[in-house]
Amino acid sequence: MVARLHIQGLVLSLALVSTASAHAAAPGPEVGAVTRAFKELERTCRADAGALWGDSLCAPVMVVDAQSRRFIASEAPKQGKYPGPPFTGDLPSDVTVANTATEWAGTLWVQLLWPLPEDPTALRVMLAHEAFHHLQRRRGLTTGDKANAHLETARGRTLLQLEWRALARALESRGATRRAAVQDALGFRSARRALFPKATEEERALEQNEGLAEYTGVRLGASKAAARLALVKTALAETPGQPTLVRTFVHASGPAYGLLLDDAAGARWRREALERADLGELLARALSLDTKPPSEELLASRGKAYGAPELEQREAERERAAQARLVKLRQRFVEGPVLRLPLERMRIEFKPGELVPIDGVGTVYPSGRIVDAWGSLTVNSGVLVDERWKSATVPLPLETHGNTLSGDGWELELATGWEQVPGVRTGDVTVRKPPG
């Protein structure tokens, strides 16, 4: 469900904590459940036989308990000695733990967090989702992560939800009714992207990465068309309830466009999607529809058909609260004194449903863990990663106990040989490895 991205020399591991991982932590992965998951992925990928994406989704799998860091792997790591099969051991502290494709000990793994989903369909969806990320990494198809700050605005969120309502209507219908609903969805989509100049690039990047992965999960995780449709309709209906849509929106959009494209274009759209073609443009072409932004009159008229007035009122109220929160975040991470950590080869774990972008500055990750050359940073009250992925910022003051630096809601384990020094701004602090 999450990929490791290469951005300007950084390695960014985007860690999604699964629904299952919210349950009480177990002492470690349970061998029986884990080996069943190994077999389930093998059955899924062999049944697919490369048909979906023109390449096998089979991959080595590692299931990890985030607290104990104990893992069970489907094959032996190429470096070190581990008892098995299945092969067990403990991940070192500098390896991020997440639902992701990750490289460790000479192997590119599908890494999954323990506990695994108990529902068989949910498990298959997650396995296929992460296996797609493994395929992306193997083929160099991962895309850069973008902020999508426009999806924190009232207008951006309203137009996105109108698009989803039109997609849901399209999925439930056929013929002329489906075409009309798809045209409505494309109209809301193009209006949003015309309103926000960075929206096309930023949404497309995440749809290519997470949207296609979630489509893969739905497509292969549910064996019947009716079950796939039910999963997508649930995502379209429930995702608006997430605290933020800046990363989670693709879990609804990706599968919805994917299923409609399966009906409209067969298998050929997937090759173009892997080459970074826009999903909306592919669907418009398959149905000979228009992708130009609608007039204001038409947009207002079609919006009313999907409940725009109620949505606009609700989102305006949400935006007022969000703006007040942004003022406090700017004071905490931008205007006040901070510890600024340089990012060179960052690996970060976080919950995508929590992210808060600050337009023109970066993104606040309310909780998570960052590993870089200077050590590891754990936060539970936020860290700001700047929009160029050059630095991470937490607020001062700080206390020092040996190699441990700590402040309000954060703790930094400083690597040997690194030291804290004054920052560029008066009152700021940074870390460095002394010359020589």
BAVEX-164148 format. One record per residue (C-alpha): residue in three letters; x, y, z. Coordinates in nm, 4 decimals, always signed. Layout:
   resn          x          y          z
    ALA          X          Y          Z
...
//
This chain:
   resn          x          y          z
    MET    +0.0000    +0.0000    +0.0000
    VAL    +0.3014    +0.2231    +0.0340
    ALA    +0.6102    +0.2702    -0.1822
    ARG    +0.9607    +0.3870    -0.1152
    LEU    +1.0197    +0.6934    -0.3304
    HIS    +1.3406    +0.8345    -0.4696
    ILE    +1.3224    +1.2145    -0.4497
    GLN    +1.6278    +1.4298    -0.5203
    GLY    +1.8649    +1.1691    -0.3825
    LEU    +1.6461    +1.0842    -0.0827
    VAL    +1.4942    +0.7473    -0.0124
    LEU    +1.1510    +0.8090    +0.1332
    SER    +0.9641    +0.5165    +0.2826
    LEU    +0.5992    +0.6140    +0.3068
    ALA    +0.4601    +0.4128    +0.5938
    LEU    +0.0891    +0.3413    +0.6152
    VAL    -0.0245    +0.1929    +0.9437
    SER    -0.2962    -0.0534    +0.8494
    THR    -0.6350    -0.0708    +1.0136
    ALA    -0.5341    -0.3996    +1.1668
    SER    -0.2284    -0.2459    +1.3330
    ALA    -0.4526    -0.0208    +1.5400
    HIS    -0.5458    -0.3250    +1.7474
    ALA    -0.3562    -0.4156    +2.0615
    ALA    +0.0014    -0.5058    +1.9766
    ALA    +0.0893    -0.8740    +1.9920
    PRO    +0.4291    -0.9955    +2.1220
    GLY    +0.5279    -1.0739    +1.7658
    PRO    +0.4006    -1.2208    +1.4396
    GLU    +0.2167    -1.5525    +1.4735
    VAL    +0.3674    -1.8168    +1.2474
    GLY    +0.0422    -1.9812    +1.1368
    ALA    -0.1298    -1.6579    +1.0304
    VAL    +0.1843    -1.5289    +0.8603
    THR    +0.2497    -1.8441    +0.6588
    ARG    -0.1145    -1.8408    +0.5458
    ALA    -0.0584    -1.4876    +0.4191
    PHE    +0.2536    -1.6008    +0.2319
    LYS    +0.0502    -1.8730    +0.0610
    GLU    -0.2358    -1.6310    -0.0134
    LEU    -0.0079    -1.3914    -0.1996
    GLU    +0.1484    -1.6791    -0.3907
    ARG    -0.1977    -1.8041    -0.4923
    THR    -0.3030    -1.4548    -0.5967
    CYS    +0.0040    -1.3790    -0.8051
    ARG    +0.0082    -1.7208    -0.9704
    ALA    -0.3605    -1.6917    -1.0589
    ASP    -0.2917    -1.3504    -1.2114
    ALA    +0.0185    -1.4842    -1.3922
    GLY    +0.1233    -1.1318    -1.4901
    ALA    -0.2018    -1.0608    -1.6753
    LEU    -0.2921    -0.7399    -1.4905
    TRP    +0.0320    -0.5452    -1.5342
    GLY    +0.2363    -0.7592    -1.7716
    ASP    +0.4656    -0.8679    -1.4900
    SER    +0.4517    -1.1061    -1.1962
    LEU    +0.3328    -0.9808    -0.8592
    CYS    +0.5084    -1.2665    -0.6782
    ALA    +0.7591    -1.1350    -0.4254
    PRO    +0.9352    -1.2242    -0.1005
    VAL    +0.7312    -1.1165    +0.2015
    MET    +0.8308    -1.0050    +0.5509
    VAL    +0.5777    -0.9539    +0.8300
    VAL    +0.7059    -0.7317    +1.1133
    ASP    +0.5782    -0.6390    +1.4581
    ALA    +0.6418    -0.2633    +1.4879
    GLN    +0.7060    -0.2654    +1.8626
    SER    +0.9283    -0.5693    +1.9049
    ARG    +1.0716    -0.5438    +1.5471
    ARG    +1.0448    -0.9241    +1.5288
    PHE    +0.9883    -1.0488    +1.1730
    ILE    +0.8901    -1.3624    +0.9880
    ALA    +1.0037    -1.3832    +0.6254
    SER    +0.8984    -1.6084    +0.3398
    GLU    +1.2583    -1.6591    +0.2308
    ALA    +1.5996    -1.6249    +0.3898
    PRO    +1.7575    -1.2761    +0.3798
    LYS    +2.0669    -1.2845    +0.1614
    GLN    +2.2796    -1.1280    +0.4343
    GLY    +2.3092    -1.2874    +0.7776
    LYS    +2.1819    -1.6177    +0.9137
    TYR    +1.8219    -1.6638    +1.0188
    PRO    +1.6462    -1.9852    +1.1273
    GLY    +1.3657    -2.1157    +0.9088
    PRO    +1.1571    -2.1694    +0.7094
    PRO    +0.9733    -1.9521    +0.7758
    PHE    +1.2699    -1.7322    +0.8546
    THR    +1.2674    -1.5272    +1.1740
    GLY    +1.4757    -1.2511    +1.3220
    ASP    +1.4799    -0.8907    +1.4451
    LEU    +1.5066    -0.5860    +1.2200
    PRO    +1.7777    -0.3351    +1.3113
    SER    +1.6602    +0.0043    +1.4365
    ASP    +1.7666    +0.1892    +1.1203
    VAL    +1.5160    -0.0061    +0.9057
    THR    +1.1735    +0.1563    +0.8802
    VAL    +0.8745    -0.0616    +0.9648
    ALA    +0.5669    -0.0166    +0.7466
    ASN    +0.3309    -0.1613    +0.4913
    THR    +0.5630    -0.0939    +0.1996
    ALA    +0.8155    -0.2321    -0.0460
    THR    +1.1513    -0.2118    +0.1284
    GLU    +1.5048    -0.3203    +0.0539
    TRP    +1.6984    -0.4868    +0.3328
    ALA    +1.9698    -0.7508    +0.3691
    GLY    +2.0137    -0.7834    -0.0056
    THR    +1.6442    -0.8427    -0.0823
    LEU    +1.3559    -0.6236    -0.1976
    TRP    +1.0638    -0.7243    +0.0268
    VAL    +0.6930    -0.6768    +0.0490
    GLN    +0.6935    -0.5657    +0.4124
    LEU    +0.3698    -0.5918    +0.6123
    LEU    +0.2856    -0.4802    +0.9646
    TRP    +0.1649    -0.7287    +1.2214
    PRO    -0.1155    -0.7963    +1.3057
    LEU    -0.2526    -0.8750    +0.9624
    PRO    -0.6188    -0.8172    +0.8701
    GLU    -0.8371    -1.1041    +0.9843
    ASP    -1.0921    -1.0576    +0.7059
    PRO    -0.9787    -1.2713    +0.4076
    THR    -1.0764    -1.0115    +0.1456
    ALA    -0.9067    -0.7283    +0.3334
    LEU    -0.5928    -0.9416    +0.3596
    ARG    -0.5905    -1.0206    -0.0136
    VAL    -0.6460    -0.6534    -0.1003
    MET    -0.3531    -0.5473    +0.1182
    LEU    -0.1244    -0.8205    -0.0184
    ALA    -0.1967    -0.7313    -0.3809
    HIS    -0.1641    -0.3580    -0.3073
    GLU    +0.1813    -0.4005    -0.1551
    ALA    +0.2874    -0.6480    -0.4222
    PHE    +0.2148    -0.3788    -0.6820
    HIS    +0.4494    -0.1441    -0.4962
    HIS    +0.7131    -0.4173    -0.5144
    LEU    +0.6583    -0.4358    -0.8922
    GLN    +0.6899    -0.0558    -0.9127
    ARG    +1.0207    -0.0615    -0.7300
    ARG    +1.1572    -0.3417    -0.9467
    ARG    +1.0674    -0.1543    -1.2641
    GLY    +1.1604    +0.1956    -1.1464
    LEU    +0.8028    +0.3223    -1.1739
    THR    +0.7610    +0.4987    -0.8389
    THR    +0.6623    +0.8651    -0.8457
    GLY    +0.7465    +1.1613    -0.6257
    ASP    +0.5231    +1.2371    -0.3291
    LYS    +0.3330    +1.5670    -0.3478
    ALA    +0.1572    +1.7777    -0.0857
    ASN    -0.1870    +1.8210    -0.2523
    ALA    -0.2478    +2.1165    -0.0200
    HIS    -0.5463    +2.2208    -0.2324
    LEU    -0.7324    +1.9212    -0.0905
    GLU    -0.7303    +2.0951    +0.2478
    THR    -0.9325    +2.3868    +0.1057
    ALA    -1.3109    +2.3982    +0.1098
    ARG    -1.3352    +2.4347    -0.2697
    GLY    -1.0837    +2.1610    -0.3420
    ARG    -1.2506    +1.9140    -0.1067
    THR    -1.5978    +1.9994    -0.2369
    LEU    -1.5049    +1.9431    -0.6003
    LEU    -1.3284    +1.6171    -0.5113
    GLN    -1.6324    +1.4831    -0.3282
    LEU    -1.8614    +1.5859    -0.6134
    GLU    -1.6310    +1.3937    -0.8469
    TRP    -1.6623    +1.0885    -0.6221
    ARG    -2.0416    +1.1115    -0.6097
    ALA    -2.0501    +1.1218    -0.9889
    LEU    -1.8111    +0.8241    -1.0086
    ALA    -2.0340    +0.6272    -0.7709
    ARG    -2.3355    +0.7000    -0.9931
    ALA    -2.1361    +0.5913    -1.2978
    LEU    -2.0346    +0.2627    -1.1352
    GLU    -2.3974    +0.1871    -1.0523
    SER    -2.5249    +0.2491    -1.4051
    ARG    -2.4710    +0.1582    -1.7698
    GLY    -2.5030    +0.3098    -2.1149
    ALA    -2.5993    +0.6748    -2.1530
    THR    -2.6525    +0.7213    -1.7791
    ARG    -2.2976    +0.6042    -1.7078
    ARG    -2.1531    +0.8291    -1.9795
    ALA    -2.3347    +1.1305    -1.8363
    ALA    -2.2147    +1.0538    -1.4835
    VAL    -1.8552    +1.0078    -1.6008
    GLN    -1.8772    +1.3398    -1.7862
    ASP    -1.9918    +1.5021    -1.4626
    ALA    -1.7014    +1.3464    -1.2720
    LEU    -1.4537    +1.4674    -1.5316
    GLY    -1.6090    +1.8143    -1.5174
    PHE    -1.5630    +1.8409    -1.1403
    ARG    -1.2091    +1.7041    -1.1776
    SER    -1.1084    +1.9494    -1.4519
    ALA    -1.2694    +2.2429    -1.2667
    ARG    -1.0647    +2.1617    -0.9574
    ARG    -0.7425    +2.1320    -1.1533
    ALA    -0.8087    +2.4573    -1.3374
    LEU    -0.8665    +2.6344    -1.0069
    PHE    -0.5475    +2.5049    -0.8434
    PRO    -0.2439    +2.5253    -1.0762
    LYS    -0.0437    +2.2495    -0.9030
    ALA    -0.3352    +2.0092    -0.8696
    THR    -0.2892    +1.8198    -1.1975
    GLU    +0.0734    +1.7290    -1.1317
    GLU    +0.0303    +1.6576    -0.7617
    GLU    -0.2860    +1.4473    -0.7891
    ARG    -0.1496    +1.2513    -1.0846
    ALA    +0.1700    +1.1610    -0.8965
    LEU    -0.0234    +1.0087    -0.6086
    GLU    -0.2793    +0.8387    -0.8337
    GLN    +0.0092    +0.6733    -1.0194
    ASN    +0.1607    +0.5476    -0.6965
    GLU    -0.1118    +0.4761    -0.4413
    GLY    -0.4156    +0.4887    -0.6706
    LEU    -0.2916    +0.2128    -0.9012
    ALA    -0.1777    +0.0092    -0.6008
    GLU    -0.5222    +0.0265    -0.4415
    TYR    -0.6864    -0.0583    -0.7736
    THR    -0.4594    -0.3637    -0.7911
    GLY    -0.5634    -0.4625    -0.4404
    VAL    -0.9330    -0.4360    -0.5231
    ARG    -0.8992    -0.6001    -0.8645
    LEU    -0.7127    -0.9062    -0.7361
    GLY    -0.8279    -0.9121    -0.3740
    ALA    -1.1974    -0.9513    -0.4585
    SER    -1.2678    -1.2392    -0.6953
    LYS    -1.6180    -1.1301    -0.8056
    ALA    -1.7160    -0.8122    -0.9884
    ALA    -1.9923    -0.7430    -0.7361
    ALA    -1.7446    -0.7626    -0.4488
    ARG    -1.5059    -0.5218    -0.6243
    LEU    -1.7882    -0.2772    -0.6843
    ALA    -1.8922    -0.2978    -0.3198
    LEU    -1.5360    -0.2233    -0.2037
    VAL    -1.5070    +0.0801    -0.4302
    LYS    -1.8486    +0.2189    -0.3383
    THR    -1.7576    +0.1865    +0.0298
    ALA    -1.4308    +0.3744    -0.0289
    LEU    -1.6094    +0.6525    -0.2187
    ALA    -1.8654    +0.6884    +0.0593
    GLU    -1.6348    +0.6610    +0.3621
    THR    -1.3116    +0.8345    +0.2580
    PRO    -1.4624    +1.1858    +0.2997
    GLY    -1.4762    +1.1065    +0.6714
    GLN    -1.0970    +1.0875    +0.6946
    PRO    -0.9307    +1.3732    +0.8890
    THR    -0.7525    +1.4825    +0.5712
    LEU    -0.7728    +1.3814    +0.2048
    VAL    -0.4315    +1.5010    +0.0877
    ARG    -0.2989    +1.1422    +0.0600
    THR    -0.5999    +0.9211    +0.1256
    PHE    -0.8061    +1.0499    -0.1686
    VAL    -0.6408    +0.8045    -0.4082
    HIS    -0.7750    +0.5040    -0.2179
    ALA    -1.1155    +0.6032    -0.3540
    SER    -1.0231    +0.7636    -0.6863
    GLY    -0.7761    +0.4993    -0.8059
    PRO    -1.0035    +0.1924    -0.7841
    ALA    -1.3085    +0.3866    -0.9093
    TYR    -1.1343    +0.5011    -1.2278
    GLY    -0.9689    +0.1608    -1.2632
    LEU    -1.2964    -0.0347    -1.2634
    LEU    -1.4574    +0.2101    -1.5068
    LEU    -1.1530    +0.1837    -1.7342
    ASP    -1.1669    -0.1962    -1.7205
    ASP    -1.5200    -0.1786    -1.8628
    ALA    -1.4486    +0.0990    -2.1133
    ALA    -1.1009    +0.0107    -2.2409
    GLY    -1.0233    -0.3475    -2.1441
    ALA    -0.6623    -0.4161    -2.0496
    ARG    -0.4898    -0.1659    -2.2773
    TRP    -0.5295    +0.1327    -2.0418
    ARG    -0.2991    -0.0217    -1.7819
    ARG    +0.0103    -0.0010    -1.9990
    GLU    -0.0502    +0.3708    -2.0533
    ALA    -0.1229    +0.4197    -1.6828
    LEU    +0.2155    +0.2676    -1.5962
    GLU    +0.3676    +0.5201    -1.8352
    ARG    +0.2087    +0.7920    -1.6191
    ALA    -0.0974    +0.8703    -1.8297
    ASP    -0.3719    +1.0484    -1.6348
    LEU    -0.6577    +0.8172    -1.5322
    GLY    -0.9259    +1.0768    -1.6059
    GLU    -0.7833    +1.1465    -1.9503
    LEU    -0.7682    +0.7736    -2.0265
    LEU    -1.1348    +0.7313    -1.9321
    ALA    -1.2389    +1.0396    -2.1298
    ARG    -1.0631    +0.9055    -2.4376
    ALA    -1.2175    +0.5591    -2.3993
    LEU    -1.5681    +0.7089    -2.3831
    SER    -1.5038    +1.0011    -2.6237
    LEU    -1.5818    +1.2582    -2.3552
    ASP    -1.4662    +1.6157    -2.2977
    THR    -1.2000    +1.7053    -2.0392
    LYS    -1.2322    +2.0839    -2.0650
    PRO    -1.3434    +2.2650    -1.7481
    PRO    -1.7189    +2.3345    -1.7607
    SER    -1.8590    +2.6856    -1.7527
    GLU    -1.9470    +2.8296    -1.4121
    GLU    -2.3167    +2.7977    -1.4950
    LEU    -2.2869    +2.4319    -1.5937
    LEU    -2.0644    +2.3554    -1.2944
    ALA    -2.3185    +2.5076    -1.0560
    SER    -2.6057    +2.3235    -1.2236
    ARG    -2.4356    +1.9846    -1.2173
    GLY    -2.3131    +2.0472    -0.8648
    LYS    -2.6683    +2.0864    -0.7384
    ALA    -2.7517    +1.7461    -0.8849
    TYR    -2.4928    +1.5921    -0.6516
    GLY    -2.5680    +1.7903    -0.3365
    ALA    -2.3151    +2.0713    -0.3729
    PRO    -2.4934    +2.3293    -0.1482
    GLU    -2.4798    +2.1012    +0.1584
    LEU    -2.1203    +2.0044    +0.0824
    GLU    -2.0118    +2.3658    +0.0408
    GLN    -2.1584    +2.4665    +0.3758
    ARG    -1.9982    +2.1750    +0.5581
    GLU    -1.6579    +2.2276    +0.3970
    ALA    -1.6613    +2.6031    +0.4654
    GLU    -1.7074    +2.5282    +0.8354
    ARG    -1.4252    +2.2737    +0.8243
    GLU    -1.1936    +2.5202    +0.6473
    ARG    -1.2425    +2.7824    +0.9177
    ALA    -1.1263    +2.5317    +1.1788
    ALA    -0.8397    +2.4198    +0.9549
    GLN    -0.7163    +2.7768    +0.9084
    ALA    -0.7071    +2.8280    +1.2841
    ARG    -0.5015    +2.5088    +1.3165
    LEU    -0.2610    +2.6281    +1.0446
    VAL    -0.1945    +2.9489    +1.2378
    LYS    -0.0862    +2.7421    +1.5390
    LEU    +0.1253    +2.5084    +1.3244
    ARG    +0.3061    +2.8025    +1.1654
    GLN    +0.3815    +2.9432    +1.5089
    ARG    +0.5128    +2.6057    +1.6249
    PHE    +0.7180    +2.4956    +1.3238
    VAL    +0.7944    +2.8076    +1.1165
    GLU    +0.7930    +3.1274    +1.3214
    GLY    +0.9277    +3.0066    +1.6565
    PRO    +1.2717    +2.8652    +1.7423
    VAL    +1.3267    +2.5155    +1.6037
    LEU    +1.5648    +2.2248    +1.5774
    ARG    +1.6274    +2.1840    +1.2042
    LEU    +1.7582    +1.8463    +1.0853
    PRO    +1.9170    +1.8138    +0.7389
    LEU    +1.7728    +1.5381    +0.5213
    GLU    +2.0098    +1.3409    +0.3032
    ARG    +1.8754    +0.9875    +0.2795
    MET    +1.5594    +1.0033    +0.4842
    ARG    +1.3320    +0.7139    +0.5695
    ILE    +1.0050    +0.8133    +0.7330
    GLU    +0.7145    +0.6257    +0.8902
    PHE    +0.3817    +0.8030    +0.9211
    LYS    +0.0033    +0.7751    +0.9042
    PRO    -0.1164    +0.9284    +0.5739
    GLY    -0.4604    +1.0085    +0.7120
    GLU    -0.3061    +1.2653    +0.9493
    LEU    -0.0945    +1.4876    +0.7216
    VAL    -0.1385    +1.8669    +0.7253
    PRO    +0.0253    +2.0572    +0.4361
    ILE    +0.1309    +2.4197    +0.4878
    ASP    +0.1219    +2.5641    +0.1377
    GLY    +0.4574    +2.7006    +0.0257
    VAL    +0.6351    +2.5611    +0.3332
    GLY    +0.6003    +2.1846    +0.3655
    THR    +0.3918    +1.9176    +0.5363
    VAL    +0.3353    +1.8509    +0.9058
    TYR    +0.3383    +1.4827    +1.0029
    PRO    +0.1599    +1.4675    +1.3411
    SER    +0.3222    +1.1366    +1.4380
    GLY    +0.5918    +0.9147    +1.2990
    ARG    +0.9609    +0.8318    +1.2886
    ILE    +1.2435    +0.9626    +1.0692
    VAL    +1.5772    +0.7865    +1.0221
    ASP    +1.8740    +0.9629    +0.8579
    ALA    +2.2524    +0.9819    +0.8911
    TRP    +2.2204    +1.1837    +1.2148
    GLY    +2.0130    +0.9154    +1.3901
    SER    +1.6419    +0.8613    +1.4493
    LEU    +1.3654    +1.1086    +1.5398
    THR    +1.0369    +0.9916    +1.6944
    VAL    +0.7471    +1.2378    +1.7167
    ASN    +0.3960    +1.2343    +1.8576
    SER    +0.3178    +1.6080    +1.8360
    GLY    +0.4345    +1.6818    +1.4841
    VAL    +0.7361    +1.7308    +1.2602
    LEU    +0.7508    +1.9653    +0.9606
    VAL    +0.9197    +1.8305    +0.6463
    ASP    +0.9905    +2.1143    +0.4051
    GLU    +0.8451    +2.0947    +0.0547
    ARG    +1.1866    +2.0344    -0.1047
    TRP    +1.2619    +1.7408    +0.1288
    LYS    +1.5770    +1.9156    +0.2532
    SER    +1.5028    +1.9473    +0.6254
    ALA    +1.2818    +1.8298    +0.9111
    THR    +1.1830    +2.0706    +1.1883
    VAL    +1.0649    +2.0258    +1.5484
    PRO    +1.0080    +2.3008    +1.8066
    LEU    +1.2476    +2.4134    +2.0793
    PRO    +1.3339    +2.4183    +2.3647
    LEU    +1.5199    +2.0902    +2.3994
    GLU    +1.6880    +1.8903    +2.6737
    THR    +2.0047    +1.6853    +2.6272
    HIS    +2.0811    +1.3575    +2.8030
    GLY    +2.3898    +1.1996    +2.6498
    ASN    +2.3094    +1.1284    +2.2858
    THR    +1.9349    +1.1815    +2.3408
    LEU    +1.7776    +1.5185    +2.2586
    SER    +1.4129    +1.5691    +2.3509
    GLY    +1.1495    +1.8399    +2.3333
    ASP    +0.7743    +1.8907    +2.3295
    GLY    +0.6401    +1.5757    +2.1627
    TRP    +0.9682    +1.4543    +2.0126
    GLU    +1.2847    +1.2605    +2.0899
    LEU    +1.6051    +1.2390    +1.8847
    GLU    +1.8604    +0.9622    +1.9252
    LEU    +2.1724    +1.1283    +1.7862
    ALA    +2.4161    +0.9056    +1.5993
    THR    +2.7711    +0.8741    +1.7259
    GLY    +2.9932    +1.1569    +1.6040
    TRP    +2.7105    +1.4089    +1.5530
    GLU    +2.6664    +1.7244    +1.7623
    GLN    +2.4153    +2.0059    +1.8075
    VAL    +2.5204    +2.3553    +1.6960
    PRO    +2.3477    +2.6936    +1.6495
    GLY    +2.1258    +2.7159    +1.3412
    VAL    +2.1203    +2.9775    +1.0656
    ARG    +1.8482    +3.1784    +1.2404
    THR    +1.9162    +3.3242    +1.5839
    GLY    +1.7697    +3.0911    +1.8428
    ASP    +1.7548    +2.7847    +1.6135
    VAL    +1.9587    +2.4663    +1.6559
    THR    +2.0802    +2.2135    +1.4009
    VAL    +2.3029    +1.9058    +1.4052
    ARG    +2.6227    +1.8312    +1.2196
    LYS    +2.9075    +1.5839    +1.2013
    PRO    +3.2254    +1.7811    +1.2779
    PRO    +3.4725    +1.8109    +0.9869
    GLY    +3.7557    +1.5589    +0.9830
//
